[in-house]
Amino acid sequence: MADRVTVIGWDGSPLSGAARSALGAATLVAGAAHHLQLPEVPRGAEHVRLGSVSLAARRIARHRGTAVVFADGDPGFFGVVRALRAPEHGLEVEVVPAVSALAAAFARAGMPWDDAQLVVANSRTLRRAVNVCRAHTKVGVLTSPGAGPAELALLLGPVHRTFVICEALGTSSEEVTVLTSDKVADHTWRDPNVVIVVGGSQQGASPPPGTAGAQPGEAGAGAAGGAAHGWTNMGHQGGGWLAAQSPGYPPPMRGWALPHSFYAAQDPAAGHARPPRAGESAQLRAGQLARLGPRIGDLVWDIGSGSGALAVEAARFGAAVIAVDRDADACARTADAGRRFGVQLDVVQGTAPQILEDLPEPDVVRVGGGGVRTVTAVAERRPGRIVTHAVTRDEAEAIGRALAEGGYAVECALLQSVQLDTDEWVESERAVVFLLAGVRN
């Protein structure tokens, strides 16, 4: 095993005294080609070109002497330190840090980055990195060959974002370019590069109409009231305190499966909130979300989005969401709910299953309308999970067969919920529905 392993971060600036001292004693130096060409690297030491970090770690573990490993930027941030410290190698390392490439990129752009999502895009993670860019308003991307700015922009498709592309950071050929996403694929970009992807709605969540500031016993209070659900006295408290979250985190609402009234738009003719569609109860939504398990990096399809309640709540978990509805008013309500809750939704008007053909591949899907035909079409796209509902047992059996024939393990439960008026303690609403969930075999 190597007597000592020092990892040196390199950001293009002159090497520190600690880095020079480690190199002076090194009998093995590992790094990329541009690292090994630095004048401070001893010519008499063994040189190892870094390709696979795991292979290099095994070589270092067998070395008898003092090893130095170079890495661009901060080696402890999406860098080689984790691989070198893996238990199978048994290496203890000292780290001489440098400014990370992402920190340098945000500095060049003059932007704060404590509220940014930070991802690595490579051949394995590119699609999930794109989904993060769909779902969040500020994302820093460490790219790799074949998963660079052009690929990110092409996979974003019609989702409009602004790209800040930083090439060759810390070198004499450094260049920073700002383009809209529709123009990025028209250019050729040098590796390595870092991309900052910004855009989308940044409006924070606000209480639904009729609940702002409501106190128990006042209009708008009670089960759907603002005070009962934490909307009051939860305003932005100044600067941020948690990385990868907006300065106003946590948002003013707490919980999921919020009442339908939080999402429903007002019916101008009736003067009150529009009633929920069949299958839009908060209790059913809670079960569907639990089985979908949306998370950061996922793309969720919400087919038959209605009020936008499930689409918004899936987006609040950090997932990217495409909400589909054939009704223009429903699309408008979904987009409005997304703006009010401060989440990014891609709203598409069209009839399923035809409209689904050109959508990017989903990870999980909720089918809120369209029946067996739509469920079958979704199963052919092979998402990890599909949830839907049925009103009758015959419909539930037909959907269950379609899921099973599509290669999914099927779960079905009959849900019955009764909403009570807590002033009179009498039944105000009853819902009976079959919840179906399919998990890909």
C-alpha positions as a Markdown table, in Angstrom:
| # | Residue | x | y | z |
|---|---|---|---|---|
| 1 | Met | 0.0 | 0.0 | 0.0 |
| 2 | Ala | 1.2 | 3.5 | -0.7 |
| 3 | Asp | 2.8 | 5.2 | 2.2 |
| 4 | Arg | 0.9 | 8.4 | 1.7 |
| 5 | Val | -1.7 | 9.6 | -0.9 |
| 6 | Thr | -2.2 | 13.3 | -1.5 |
| 7 | Val | -5.0 | 14.5 | -3.8 |
| 8 | Ile | -4.4 | 17.9 | -5.3 |
| 9 | Gly | -7.2 | 19.9 | -6.7 |
| 10 | Trp | -6.3 | 22.0 | -9.7 |
| 11 | Asp | -8.2 | 25.0 | -10.9 |
| 12 | Gly | -5.6 | 26.6 | -13.2 |
| 13 | Ser | -4.1 | 28.8 | -10.5 |
| 14 | Pro | -0.4 | 28.4 | -9.3 |
| 15 | Leu | 0.1 | 25.3 | -7.1 |
| 16 | Ser | 0.2 | 26.0 | -3.3 |
| 17 | Gly | 3.2 | 25.2 | -1.1 |
| 18 | Ala | 1.5 | 22.1 | 0.2 |
| 19 | Ala | 0.9 | 20.8 | -3.3 |
| 20 | Arg | 4.5 | 21.5 | -4.3 |
| 21 | Ser | 5.8 | 19.8 | -1.2 |
| 22 | Ala | 3.7 | 16.7 | -1.9 |
| 23 | Leu | 4.8 | 16.6 | -5.5 |
| 24 | Gly | 8.5 | 16.9 | -4.5 |
| 25 | Ala | 8.2 | 13.7 | -2.5 |
| 26 | Ala | 6.0 | 11.8 | -5.0 |
| 27 | Thr | 7.1 | 8.5 | -6.5 |
| 28 | Leu | 3.8 | 8.1 | -8.4 |
| 29 | Val | 1.7 | 10.8 | -9.9 |
| 30 | Ala | -1.8 | 10.2 | -11.4 |
| 31 | Gly | -3.9 | 12.6 | -13.4 |
| 32 | Ala | -5.2 | 13.7 | -16.7 |
| 33 | Ala | -2.7 | 14.5 | -19.5 |
| 34 | His | -2.8 | 18.3 | -18.8 |
| 35 | His | -1.9 | 17.6 | -15.1 |
| 36 | Leu | 1.0 | 15.3 | -15.9 |
| 37 | Gln | 2.5 | 18.1 | -18.2 |
| 38 | Leu | 2.7 | 20.6 | -15.3 |
| 39 | Pro | 6.3 | 21.6 | -14.7 |
| 40 | Glu | 6.1 | 20.7 | -11.0 |
| 41 | Val | 5.4 | 17.0 | -11.7 |
| 42 | Pro | 8.7 | 15.1 | -11.1 |
| 43 | Arg | 9.9 | 13.4 | -14.3 |
| 44 | Gly | 11.4 | 10.5 | -12.3 |
| 45 | Ala | 8.1 | 9.5 | -10.7 |
| 46 | Glu | 5.8 | 6.9 | -12.3 |
| 47 | His | 3.0 | 8.6 | -14.3 |
| 48 | Val | -0.5 | 7.1 | -14.4 |
| 49 | Arg | -3.1 | 8.6 | -16.8 |
| 50 | Leu | -6.4 | 8.8 | -15.1 |
| 51 | Gly | -9.2 | 7.0 | -17.0 |
| 52 | Ser | -11.0 | 4.7 | -14.6 |
| 53 | Val | -10.5 | 6.1 | -11.1 |
| 54 | Ser | -11.2 | 2.6 | -9.7 |
| 55 | Leu | -8.4 | 1.1 | -11.7 |
| 56 | Ala | -6.1 | 3.9 | -10.8 |
| 57 | Ala | -7.0 | 3.4 | -7.1 |
| 58 | Arg | -6.1 | -0.3 | -7.3 |
| 59 | Arg | -2.7 | 0.7 | -8.9 |
| 60 | Ile | -2.0 | 3.2 | -6.1 |
| 61 | Ala | -3.0 | 0.7 | -3.4 |
| 62 | Arg | -0.3 | -1.7 | -4.8 |
| 63 | His | 2.3 | 1.1 | -5.0 |
| 64 | Arg | 5.2 | 1.2 | -2.5 |
| 65 | Gly | 6.0 | 4.8 | -2.0 |
| 66 | Thr | 4.3 | 8.2 | -2.0 |
| 67 | Ala | 1.5 | 8.9 | -4.4 |
| 68 | Val | -0.1 | 12.1 | -5.7 |
| 69 | Val | -3.4 | 12.2 | -7.5 |
| 70 | Phe | -4.5 | 15.3 | -9.5 |
| 71 | Ala | -8.2 | 16.3 | -10.1 |
| 72 | Asp | -9.8 | 19.3 | -11.7 |
| 73 | Gly | -11.5 | 21.6 | -9.2 |
| 74 | Asp | -12.4 | 20.4 | -5.8 |
| 75 | Pro | -11.5 | 16.7 | -5.6 |
| 76 | Gly | -14.0 | 16.1 | -2.8 |
| 77 | Phe | -16.9 | 17.5 | -4.8 |
| 78 | Phe | -18.2 | 14.9 | -7.2 |
| 79 | Gly | -14.5 | 14.0 | -7.5 |
| 80 | Val | -11.9 | 11.3 | -6.9 |
| 81 | Val | -11.8 | 11.4 | -3.1 |
| 82 | Arg | -14.9 | 9.2 | -2.7 |
| 83 | Ala | -13.5 | 6.5 | -5.0 |
| 84 | Leu | -10.0 | 6.6 | -3.4 |
| 85 | Arg | -11.6 | 6.2 | 0.1 |
| 86 | Ala | -13.7 | 3.3 | -0.9 |
| 87 | Pro | -13.3 | 0.4 | 1.7 |
| 88 | Glu | -11.9 | -2.0 | -0.9 |
| 89 | His | -8.9 | 0.1 | -1.5 |
| 90 | Gly | -8.0 | 0.9 | 2.1 |
| 91 | Leu | -6.5 | 4.3 | 1.2 |
| 92 | Glu | -6.2 | 7.2 | 3.6 |
| 93 | Val | -5.9 | 10.4 | 1.7 |
| 94 | Glu | -4.8 | 14.0 | 2.4 |
| 95 | Val | -6.6 | 16.6 | 0.2 |
| 96 | Val | -5.2 | 19.9 | -1.1 |
| 97 | Pro | -8.4 | 21.6 | -2.3 |
| 98 | Ala | -9.1 | 24.0 | -5.1 |
| 99 | Val | -12.1 | 26.0 | -6.3 |
| 100 | Ser | -14.6 | 23.6 | -7.7 |
| 101 | Ala | -15.5 | 24.0 | -11.4 |
| 102 | Leu | -19.1 | 24.7 | -10.4 |
| 103 | Ala | -18.1 | 27.4 | -8.0 |
| 104 | Ala | -15.9 | 29.0 | -10.7 |
| 105 | Ala | -18.7 | 28.9 | -13.2 |
| 106 | Phe | -21.2 | 30.6 | -11.0 |
| 107 | Ala | -18.6 | 33.2 | -10.1 |
| 108 | Arg | -18.0 | 33.9 | -13.8 |
| 109 | Ala | -21.7 | 34.3 | -14.2 |
| 110 | Gly | -21.9 | 36.6 | -11.2 |
| 111 | Met | -24.7 | 34.4 | -9.7 |
| 112 | Pro | -25.2 | 33.0 | -6.2 |
| 113 | Trp | -25.3 | 29.2 | -6.2 |
| 114 | Asp | -26.3 | 28.1 | -2.7 |
| 115 | Asp | -29.9 | 27.7 | -4.1 |
| 116 | Ala | -28.9 | 25.7 | -7.2 |
| 117 | Gln | -29.3 | 22.0 | -7.9 |
| 118 | Leu | -25.9 | 20.5 | -8.8 |
| 119 | Val | -25.8 | 17.4 | -11.0 |
| 120 | Val | -23.3 | 15.3 | -13.1 |
| 121 | Ala | -24.3 | 14.5 | -16.6 |
| 122 | Asn | -22.8 | 11.4 | -18.3 |
| 123 | Ser | -24.0 | 8.6 | -20.5 |
| 124 | Arg | -25.7 | 7.0 | -17.5 |
| 125 | Thr | -27.2 | 10.1 | -15.8 |
| 126 | Leu | -28.0 | 12.4 | -18.8 |
| 127 | Arg | -31.7 | 11.8 | -18.9 |
| 128 | Arg | -32.1 | 12.3 | -15.1 |
| 129 | Ala | -29.9 | 15.5 | -15.3 |
| 130 | Val | -32.3 | 16.8 | -17.9 |
| 131 | Asn | -35.3 | 16.1 | -15.7 |
| 132 | Val | -33.7 | 18.1 | -12.9 |
| 133 | Cys | -33.3 | 21.0 | -15.4 |
| 134 | Arg | -37.0 | 20.7 | -16.3 |
| 135 | Ala | -38.0 | 20.8 | -12.6 |
| 136 | His | -35.8 | 23.5 | -11.1 |
| 137 | Thr | -35.0 | 27.1 | -12.0 |
| 138 | Lys | -31.3 | 27.0 | -11.4 |
| 139 | Val | -29.1 | 23.9 | -12.1 |
| 140 | Gly | -25.3 | 23.6 | -12.3 |
| 141 | Val | -24.2 | 20.7 | -14.6 |
| 142 | Leu | -20.8 | 19.0 | -14.7 |
| 143 | Thr | -20.8 | 17.6 | -18.2 |
| 144 | Ser | -18.9 | 14.9 | -19.9 |
| 145 | Pro | -18.3 | 13.9 | -23.6 |
| 146 | Gly | -21.6 | 12.9 | -25.2 |
| 147 | Ala | -23.5 | 14.5 | -22.3 |
| 148 | Gly | -22.7 | 18.2 | -22.9 |
| 149 | Pro | -24.6 | 21.4 | -23.6 |
| 150 | Ala | -26.0 | 20.3 | -26.9 |
| 151 | Glu | -27.4 | 17.0 | -25.6 |
| 152 | Leu | -28.9 | 18.8 | -22.6 |
| 153 | Ala | -30.7 | 21.3 | -24.8 |
| 154 | Leu | -31.9 | 18.7 | -27.3 |
| 155 | Leu | -33.5 | 16.6 | -24.6 |
| 156 | Leu | -35.1 | 19.6 | -23.0 |
| 157 | Gly | -37.0 | 20.1 | -26.3 |
| 158 | Pro | -39.6 | 22.8 | -26.0 |
| 159 | Val | -38.8 | 23.6 | -22.4 |
| 160 | His | -37.2 | 27.1 | -22.6 |
| 161 | Arg | -34.1 | 27.7 | -20.5 |
| 162 | Thr | -31.1 | 30.0 | -20.6 |
| 163 | Phe | -27.7 | 28.3 | -20.7 |
| 164 | Val | -24.5 | 29.8 | -19.3 |
| 165 | Ile | -21.7 | 27.6 | -20.8 |
| 166 | Cys | -18.2 | 27.8 | -19.3 |
| 167 | Glu | -15.5 | 26.2 | -21.4 |
| 168 | Ala | -11.9 | 25.5 | -20.3 |
| 169 | Leu | -12.3 | 27.2 | -16.9 |
| 170 | Gly | -9.1 | 28.3 | -15.3 |
| 171 | Thr | -7.1 | 28.2 | -18.5 |
| 172 | Ser | -5.9 | 30.8 | -21.0 |
| 173 | Ser | -8.6 | 29.7 | -23.4 |
| 174 | Glu | -11.5 | 30.1 | -21.0 |
| 175 | Glu | -14.7 | 31.2 | -22.6 |
| 176 | Val | -18.2 | 31.9 | -21.2 |
| 177 | Thr | -21.2 | 31.9 | -23.5 |
| 178 | Val | -24.8 | 32.8 | -22.8 |
| 179 | Leu | -27.5 | 31.3 | -25.1 |
| 180 | Thr | -31.1 | 30.3 | -25.0 |
| 181 | Ser | -31.6 | 26.6 | -25.1 |
| 182 | Asp | -33.0 | 26.5 | -28.6 |
| 183 | Lys | -29.7 | 27.9 | -29.9 |
| 184 | Val | -27.3 | 25.7 | -28.0 |
| 185 | Ala | -27.3 | 22.6 | -30.3 |
| 186 | Asp | -26.2 | 24.8 | -33.2 |
| 187 | His | -22.7 | 25.1 | -31.7 |
| 188 | Thr | -19.8 | 22.8 | -31.0 |
| 189 | Trp | -18.5 | 22.9 | -27.4 |
| 190 | Arg | -15.1 | 22.1 | -26.0 |
| 191 | Asp | -14.6 | 19.6 | -23.2 |
| 192 | Pro | -14.4 | 20.0 | -20.3 |
| 193 | Asn | -17.2 | 22.5 | -19.8 |
| 194 | Val | -19.7 | 23.4 | -17.0 |
| 195 | Val | -23.2 | 24.5 | -17.8 |
| 196 | Ile | -25.6 | 26.6 | -15.7 |
| 197 | Val | -29.2 | 26.1 | -16.7 |
| 198 | Val | -31.6 | 28.8 | -15.5 |
| 199 | Gly | -35.2 | 29.8 | -16.2 |
| 200 | Gly | -38.8 | 28.9 | -15.5 |
| 201 | Ser | -41.3 | 30.4 | -13.1 |
| 202 | Gln | -39.8 | 31.5 | -9.8 |
| 203 | Gln | -43.0 | 32.7 | -8.2 |
| 204 | Gly | -43.3 | 31.5 | -4.7 |
| 205 | Ala | -46.3 | 29.6 | -3.3 |
| 206 | Ser | -49.2 | 31.6 | -2.2 |
| 207 | Pro | -52.4 | 30.6 | -0.3 |
| 208 | Pro | -55.4 | 29.7 | -2.4 |
| 209 | Pro | -58.2 | 32.2 | -2.7 |
| 210 | Gly | -60.2 | 32.6 | 0.5 |
| 211 | Thr | -57.6 | 31.1 | 2.9 |
| 212 | Ala | -54.9 | 33.8 | 3.3 |
| 213 | Gly | -54.6 | 34.8 | 6.9 |
| 214 | Ala | -57.8 | 32.9 | 7.9 |
| 215 | Gln | -58.0 | 32.1 | 11.6 |
| 216 | Pro | -60.2 | 29.4 | 13.2 |
| 217 | Gly | -63.8 | 30.5 | 13.2 |
| 218 | Glu | -63.3 | 33.0 | 10.3 |
| 219 | Ala | -64.3 | 32.6 | 6.7 |
| 220 | Gly | -61.9 | 30.3 | 4.9 |
| 221 | Ala | -60.7 | 28.6 | 8.1 |
| 222 | Gly | -61.5 | 25.0 | 9.2 |
| 223 | Ala | -60.3 | 21.9 | 7.3 |
| 224 | Ala | -59.3 | 23.9 | 4.2 |
| 225 | Gly | -58.4 | 27.1 | 6.1 |
| 226 | Gly | -55.0 | 28.8 | 5.8 |
| 227 | Ala | -54.2 | 28.8 | 9.5 |
| 228 | Ala | -55.1 | 25.1 | 9.9 |
| 229 | His | -52.6 | 24.2 | 7.2 |
| 230 | Gly | -49.7 | 26.4 | 8.1 |
| 231 | Trp | -50.2 | 29.2 | 5.5 |
| 232 | Thr | -50.0 | 32.0 | 8.1 |
| 233 | Asn | -47.0 | 33.3 | 9.9 |
| 234 | Met | -44.7 | 31.3 | 7.6 |
| 235 | Gly | -43.4 | 34.1 | 5.3 |
| 236 | His | -39.9 | 34.3 | 3.9 |
| 237 | Gln | -37.5 | 34.9 | 6.8 |
| 238 | Gly | -34.7 | 36.6 | 4.8 |
| 239 | Gly | -31.6 | 34.9 | 3.4 |
| 240 | Gly | -31.3 | 31.2 | 2.7 |
| 241 | Trp | -30.0 | 28.6 | 5.1 |
| 242 | Leu | -30.2 | 25.3 | 3.3 |
| 243 | Ala | -28.2 | 24.4 | 0.2 |
| 244 | Ala | -30.1 | 23.6 | -3.0 |
| 245 | Gln | -33.2 | 25.4 | -1.8 |
| 246 | Ser | -34.6 | 28.9 | -2.5 |
| 247 | Pro | -34.0 | 31.6 | 0.1 |
| 248 | Gly | -37.6 | 31.3 | 1.2 |
| 249 | Tyr | -37.4 | 27.6 | 2.1 |
| 250 | Pro | -39.4 | 26.1 | 3.7 |
| 251 | Pro | -42.5 | 27.1 | 1.6 |
| 252 | Pro | -45.5 | 28.4 | 3.4 |
| 253 | Met | -47.5 | 25.2 | 3.0 |
| 254 | Arg | -46.9 | 21.9 | 4.9 |
| 255 | Gly | -48.0 | 18.4 | 3.9 |
| 256 | Trp | -49.3 | 16.7 | 0.8 |
| 257 | Ala | -52.7 | 15.5 | -0.4 |
| 258 | Leu | -54.0 | 19.0 | 0.4 |
| 259 | Pro | -57.8 | 19.6 | 0.0 |
| 260 | His | -59.1 | 20.0 | -3.5 |
| 261 | Ser | -60.1 | 23.6 | -2.6 |
| 262 | Phe | -56.4 | 24.5 | -2.5 |
| 263 | Tyr | -56.1 | 23.9 | -6.2 |
| 264 | Ala | -59.6 | 24.5 | -7.6 |
| 265 | Ala | -60.2 | 27.6 | -9.6 |
| 266 | Gln | -63.3 | 29.7 | -9.0 |
| 267 | Asp | -66.4 | 29.0 | -11.2 |
| 268 | Pro | -67.4 | 32.5 | -12.3 |
| 269 | Ala | -71.0 | 31.5 | -12.8 |
| 270 | Ala | -71.5 | 29.7 | -9.5 |
| 271 | Gly | -69.3 | 32.0 | -7.5 |
| 272 | His | -67.5 | 29.1 | -5.7 |
| 273 | Ala | -64.7 | 26.6 | -6.4 |
| 274 | Arg | -65.2 | 24.2 | -9.2 |
| 275 | Pro | -66.2 | 20.7 | -7.9 |
| 276 | Pro | -63.6 | 17.9 | -8.2 |
| 277 | Arg | -63.7 | 15.5 | -11.1 |
| 278 | Ala | -64.4 | 11.8 | -10.3 |
| 279 | Gly | -61.1 | 10.4 | -9.0 |
| 280 | Glu | -59.8 | 13.7 | -7.7 |
| 281 | Ser | -60.3 | 13.2 | -4.0 |
| 282 | Ala | -57.4 | 14.1 | -1.7 |
| 283 | Gln | -57.5 | 10.6 | -0.2 |
| 284 | Leu | -57.1 | 8.9 | -3.6 |
| 285 | Arg | -54.3 | 11.4 | -4.5 |
| 286 | Ala | -52.4 | 10.5 | -1.3 |
| 287 | Gly | -52.5 | 6.8 | -2.3 |
| 288 | Gln | -51.4 | 7.5 | -5.8 |
| 289 | Leu | -48.5 | 9.7 | -4.7 |
| 290 | Ala | -47.4 | 7.0 | -2.2 |
| 291 | Arg | -47.3 | 4.4 | -4.9 |
| 292 | Leu | -45.7 | 6.6 | -7.6 |
| 293 | Gly | -42.9 | 7.8 | -5.2 |
| 294 | Pro | -41.9 | 10.8 | -7.4 |
| 295 | Arg | -38.3 | 12.1 | -6.7 |
| 296 | Ile | -35.6 | 14.3 | -8.0 |
| 297 | Gly | -34.4 | 13.1 | -11.4 |
| 298 | Asp | -37.8 | 11.5 | -12.3 |
| 299 | Leu | -40.1 | 12.5 | -15.1 |
| 300 | Val | -43.8 | 12.2 | -14.2 |
| 301 | Trp | -46.6 | 12.1 | -16.6 |
| 302 | Asp | -50.0 | 13.2 | -15.2 |
| 303 | Ile | -52.6 | 12.3 | -17.8 |
| 304 | Gly | -55.9 | 13.9 | -17.1 |
| 305 | Ser | -54.5 | 16.5 | -14.8 |
| 306 | Gly | -57.8 | 18.2 | -14.0 |
| 307 | Ser | -57.1 | 20.8 | -11.3 |
| 308 | Gly | -53.4 | 20.1 | -11.4 |
| 309 | Ala | -53.3 | 18.9 | -7.8 |
| 310 | Leu | -51.3 | 15.7 | -8.4 |
| 311 | Ala | -49.0 | 17.4 | -10.9 |
| 312 | Val | -48.2 | 20.1 | -8.4 |
| 313 | Glu | -47.6 | 17.7 | -5.5 |
| 314 | Ala | -45.4 | 15.5 | -7.6 |
| 315 | Ala | -43.4 | 18.6 | -8.6 |
| 316 | Arg | -43.1 | 19.6 | -4.9 |
| 317 | Phe | -41.2 | 16.3 | -4.4 |
| 318 | Gly | -38.6 | 17.6 | -6.9 |
| 319 | Ala | -39.7 | 15.6 | -9.9 |
| 320 | Ala | -40.2 | 17.0 | -13.4 |
| 321 | Val | -43.8 | 16.8 | -14.5 |
| 322 | Ile | -45.6 | 16.8 | -17.8 |
| 323 | Ala | -49.3 | 17.4 | -17.2 |
| 324 | Val | -51.7 | 16.4 | -20.0 |
| 325 | Asp | -55.4 | 17.2 | -20.4 |
| 326 | Arg | -57.6 | 17.5 | -23.4 |
| 327 | Asp | -59.6 | 20.3 | -21.9 |
| 328 | Ala | -58.2 | 23.8 | -22.4 |
| 329 | Asp | -59.7 | 25.1 | -19.1 |
| 330 | Ala | -58.1 | 22.2 | -17.2 |
| 331 | Cys | -54.7 | 23.0 | -18.7 |
| 332 | Ala | -55.1 | 26.6 | -17.7 |
| 333 | Arg | -56.1 | 25.6 | -14.1 |
| 334 | Thr | -53.1 | 23.3 | -13.9 |
| 335 | Ala | -50.7 | 26.0 | -15.1 |
| 336 | Asp | -52.2 | 28.5 | -12.7 |
| 337 | Ala | -51.8 | 26.0 | -9.8 |
| 338 | Gly | -48.1 | 25.5 | -10.7 |
| 339 | Arg | -47.5 | 29.2 | -10.7 |
| 340 | Arg | -49.2 | 29.7 | -7.3 |
| 341 | Phe | -47.3 | 26.9 | -5.7 |
| 342 | Gly | -44.0 | 27.9 | -7.3 |
| 343 | Val | -43.3 | 24.7 | -9.2 |
| 344 | Gln | -42.3 | 24.0 | -12.8 |
| 345 | Leu | -44.9 | 22.2 | -14.9 |
| 346 | Asp | -44.9 | 21.4 | -18.6 |
| 347 | Val | -48.6 | 21.6 | -19.5 |
| 348 | Val | -49.7 | 19.9 | -22.7 |
| 349 | Gln | -53.2 | 20.0 | -24.2 |
| 350 | Gly | -54.2 | 17.0 | -26.2 |
| 351 | Thr | -56.1 | 13.7 | -26.1 |
| 352 | Ala | -54.5 | 10.5 | -24.8 |
| 353 | Pro | -53.1 | 8.2 | -26.0 |
| 354 | Gln | -52.3 | 10.0 | -29.3 |
| 355 | Ile | -50.7 | 13.0 | -27.6 |
| 356 | Leu | -48.3 | 10.8 | -25.6 |
| 357 | Glu | -46.4 | 9.6 | -28.7 |
| 358 | Asp | -44.0 | 12.6 | -28.8 |
| 359 | Leu | -43.5 | 13.0 | -25.1 |
| 360 | Pro | -40.1 | 12.1 | -23.5 |
| 361 | Glu | -39.8 | 8.8 | -21.7 |
| 362 | Pro | -41.5 | 8.8 | -18.2 |
| 363 | Asp | -40.3 | 7.2 | -15.0 |
| 364 | Val | -43.7 | 7.0 | -13.4 |
| 365 | Val | -47.2 | 7.8 | -14.7 |
| 366 | Arg | -50.6 | 8.6 | -13.2 |
| 367 | Val | -53.5 | 8.0 | -15.5 |
| 368 | Gly | -56.4 | 10.2 | -14.4 |
| 369 | Gly | -58.5 | 9.6 | -17.5 |
| 370 | Gly | -58.5 | 7.6 | -20.7 |
| 371 | Gly | -59.4 | 4.1 | -19.4 |
| 372 | Val | -57.9 | 0.8 | -20.6 |
| 373 | Arg | -56.8 | 2.2 | -24.0 |
| 374 | Thr | -54.6 | 4.9 | -22.3 |
| 375 | Val | -53.3 | 2.5 | -19.7 |
| 376 | Thr | -52.2 | 0.1 | -22.4 |
| 377 | Ala | -50.5 | 2.8 | -24.4 |
| 378 | Val | -48.6 | 3.9 | -21.2 |
| 379 | Ala | -47.6 | 0.4 | -20.4 |
| 380 | Glu | -46.0 | 0.1 | -23.8 |
| 381 | Arg | -43.6 | 3.0 | -22.9 |
| 382 | Arg | -42.4 | 0.8 | -19.9 |
| 383 | Pro | -42.3 | 3.4 | -17.0 |
| 384 | Gly | -41.3 | 2.0 | -13.7 |
| 385 | Arg | -44.7 | 2.5 | -12.1 |
| 386 | Ile | -48.3 | 3.3 | -13.3 |
| 387 | Val | -51.2 | 4.4 | -11.0 |
| 388 | Thr | -54.8 | 4.9 | -12.0 |
| 389 | His | -58.3 | 4.5 | -10.6 |
| 390 | Ala | -61.6 | 2.9 | -11.6 |
| 391 | Val | -65.2 | 3.6 | -10.5 |
| 392 | Thr | -66.5 | 0.0 | -11.0 |
| 393 | Arg | -65.2 | -3.4 | -10.4 |
| 394 | Asp | -65.5 | -4.4 | -14.0 |
| 395 | Glu | -63.4 | -1.4 | -15.0 |
| 396 | Ala | -60.9 | -2.2 | -12.4 |
| 397 | Glu | -60.5 | -5.8 | -13.6 |
| 398 | Ala | -60.1 | -4.6 | -17.2 |
| 399 | Ile | -57.4 | -2.1 | -16.2 |
| 400 | Gly | -55.7 | -4.7 | -14.0 |
| 401 | Arg | -55.6 | -7.2 | -16.9 |
| 402 | Ala | -54.1 | -4.5 | -19.2 |
| 403 | Leu | -51.4 | -3.8 | -16.7 |
| 404 | Ala | -50.6 | -7.5 | -16.1 |
| 405 | Glu | -50.4 | -8.2 | -19.9 |
| 406 | Gly | -48.1 | -5.2 | -20.2 |
| 407 | Gly | -45.6 | -6.8 | -17.8 |
| 408 | Tyr | -46.6 | -5.2 | -14.5 |
| 409 | Ala | -47.3 | -6.6 | -11.0 |
| 410 | Val | -50.7 | -5.3 | -10.1 |
| 411 | Glu | -52.1 | -4.1 | -6.8 |
| 412 | Cys | -55.8 | -3.1 | -6.4 |
| 413 | Ala | -57.5 | -1.6 | -3.3 |
| 414 | Leu | -61.0 | -0.3 | -2.8 |
| 415 | Leu | -60.8 | 3.0 | -1.1 |
| 416 | Gln | -63.8 | 4.6 | 0.7 |
| 417 | Ser | -63.5 | 8.0 | 2.3 |
| 418 | Val | -66.1 | 10.1 | 4.0 |
| 419 | Gln | -65.6 | 13.9 | 4.5 |
| 420 | Leu | -67.3 | 15.3 | 7.6 |
| 421 | Asp | -68.6 | 18.8 | 8.2 |
| 422 | Thr | -66.9 | 19.6 | 11.5 |
| 423 | Asp | -69.4 | 22.3 | 12.4 |
| 424 | Glu | -72.4 | 19.9 | 12.4 |
| 425 | Trp | -70.4 | 16.6 | 12.4 |
| 426 | Val | -72.4 | 15.3 | 9.5 |
| 427 | Glu | -71.3 | 13.7 | 6.2 |
| 428 | Ser | -70.5 | 16.3 | 3.5 |
| 429 | Glu | -68.8 | 14.1 | 0.9 |
| 430 | Arg | -68.4 | 10.4 | 0.2 |
| 431 | Ala | -66.0 | 8.8 | -2.3 |
| 432 | Val | -65.7 | 5.1 | -3.3 |
| 433 | Val | -63.0 | 4.3 | -5.8 |
| 434 | Phe | -60.6 | 1.5 | -6.9 |
| 435 | Leu | -56.9 | 2.4 | -6.7 |
| 436 | Leu | -54.8 | 0.4 | -9.1 |
| 437 | Ala | -51.0 | 0.4 | -9.1 |
| 438 | Gly | -48.6 | -1.4 | -11.5 |
| 439 | Val | -44.9 | -2.0 | -10.8 |
| 440 | Arg | -42.9 | -3.1 | -13.8 |
| 441 | Asn | -41.7 | -6.7 | -13.5 |
